[in-house]
Amino acid sequence: MLNVRDLALAVTDPVTGDETAILHGNSFELAQGEALGLVGESGSGKSMTLRCILGIEPEGARVSGDIALDGVDLRGISGERLRRLRADDLALIAQNPHGALNPVLPVGRFLIEGMSDARSLGREAAATRAAELLSDVGIADTERVLRSYPHQLSGGMLQRVIIAGAISGQPKLLLADEPTTALDVTTQAEVVAILDEKRREFGLSMLFVTHDLDLAAAVCDRLAVMKDGRIVEIGTPEHLRDHPESDYTRSLMDARPQLYPAGHHAPDPGPPHIADAEGTGS
Ligand SMILES: Nc1ncnc2c1ncn2[C@@H]1O[C@H](COP(=O)(O)OP(=O)(O)OP(=O)(O)O)[C@@H](O)[C@H]1O
């Protein structure tokens, strides 16, 4: 469903005019319902790859290669068509959920505005749907959360709200960019488990960016290992663990003896409904 071919990106320094290559012609594919992890250390080009797919690369960047979603050339469309495709088919779950939510609107409004049929549903039915969405991602006190403003909720709670909104739109592709890095460790496990469970339930494809190999191995079917703007190797977590082809992958694996064993998926989500501590930040 997602087909990336020879993706390269270079940026030009506005002062010196020097061009720096950031991505060096990477290719990968993502099948329907598959989760692919982009793993690598800081600066390896994971986020830039996501930005190219979303069409939000930095100003002045020179991009080449092909990106196709279900046969639609994402680099060949623009304007309203690109805006619609981004709204309907792609959903981004970013590191900082505060950045994705309007600070002056209650989170209920965020969920309702994201419903394509909100207008025809009517106020009450849309509010009921929003409450169901929150309940589905393990939020117990849905009425309070729907009325809350982003600053009144913890980072973990907000990330659940974002996940609820993302899943409800039934996008073709979820793009998760270090979605739990900003959260504390216990909350990380809960949020990842919810994301993993919902993605599988709805059969959504996901590109999961992280520097955490263990985490990627737990939630992804395959991993693409990135270093210095290149994908050095792609394979299942088990294959990369048992038969790494590149020295870099081997060194990553050696540094991570706790890699989840085959068949083990996301960490235990714990109880299905977790009451959130009031306004604790993440
Ligand atoms: N706006 C920008 N303009 C120019 N270069 C950038 C810009 N943003 C990032 N870079 C550079 O692009 C390279 C890849 O960055 P990218 O953010 O994709 O890495 P990453 O693997 O996602 O790392 P991290 O986990 O730290 O976010 C880095 O060398 C970075 O310095």
The ligand as a MOL file (V3000), in Angstrom:
LIG
                    3D

  0  0  0     0  0            999 V3000
M  V30 BEGIN CTAB
M  V30 COUNTS 31 33 0 0 0
M  V30 BEGIN ATOM
M  V30 1 N 14.8040 21.5890 9.3330 0
M  V30 2 C 15.9670 21.0130 9.0400 0
M  V30 3 N 16.8210 21.5930 8.1630 0
M  V30 4 C 17.9850 21.0310 7.8790 0
M  V30 5 N 18.4290 19.8510 8.3650 0
M  V30 6 C 17.6350 19.2280 9.2510 0
M  V30 7 C 16.3600 19.7700 9.6200 0
M  V30 8 N 15.8000 18.9200 10.5190 0
M  V30 9 C 16.6810 17.8940 10.6830 0
M  V30 10 N 17.7770 18.0860 9.9330 0
M  V30 11 C 18.9240 17.1830 9.8340 0
M  V30 12 O 18.5060 16.0310 9.1420 0
M  V30 13 C 19.1560 14.8700 9.6750 0
M  V30 14 C 18.1240 13.8210 9.9910 0
M  V30 15 O 17.2720 14.3400 11.0030 0
M  V30 16 P 15.9840 13.5620 11.5170 0
M  V30 17 O 15.2380 14.5000 12.4040 0
M  V30 18 O 15.2760 12.9410 10.3960 0
M  V30 19 O 16.6640 12.4250 12.3850 0
M  V30 20 P 15.9890 11.3700 13.3370 0
M  V30 21 O 16.5620 10.0610 12.9850 0
M  V30 22 O 14.5180 11.5160 13.3010 0
M  V30 23 O 16.5500 11.8170 14.7370 0
M  V30 24 P 15.7880 12.1860 16.0900 0
M  V30 25 O 15.4480 10.8790 16.7100 0
M  V30 26 O 16.8200 12.9390 16.8770 0
M  V30 27 O 14.6070 13.0200 15.7110 0
M  V30 28 C 19.9500 15.3590 10.8880 0
M  V30 29 O 21.2880 15.4900 10.4980 0
M  V30 30 C 19.3620 16.7010 11.1910 0
M  V30 31 O 20.3510 17.5520 11.7320 0
M  V30 END ATOM
M  V30 BEGIN BOND
M  V30 1 1 1 2
M  V30 2 1 2 3
M  V30 3 2 2 7
M  V30 4 2 3 4
M  V30 5 1 4 5
M  V30 6 2 5 6
M  V30 7 1 6 7
M  V30 8 1 6 10
M  V30 9 1 7 8
M  V30 10 2 8 9
M  V30 11 1 9 10
M  V30 12 1 10 11
M  V30 13 1 11 12
M  V30 14 1 11 30
M  V30 15 1 12 13
M  V30 16 1 13 14
M  V30 17 1 13 28
M  V30 18 1 14 15
M  V30 19 1 15 16
M  V30 20 2 16 17
M  V30 21 1 16 18
M  V30 22 1 16 19
M  V30 23 1 19 20
M  V30 24 2 20 21
M  V30 25 1 20 22
M  V30 26 1 20 23
M  V30 27 1 23 24
M  V30 28 2 24 25
M  V30 29 1 24 26
M  V30 30 1 24 27
M  V30 31 1 28 29
M  V30 32 1 28 30
M  V30 33 1 30 31
M  V30 END BOND
M  V30 END CTAB
M  END
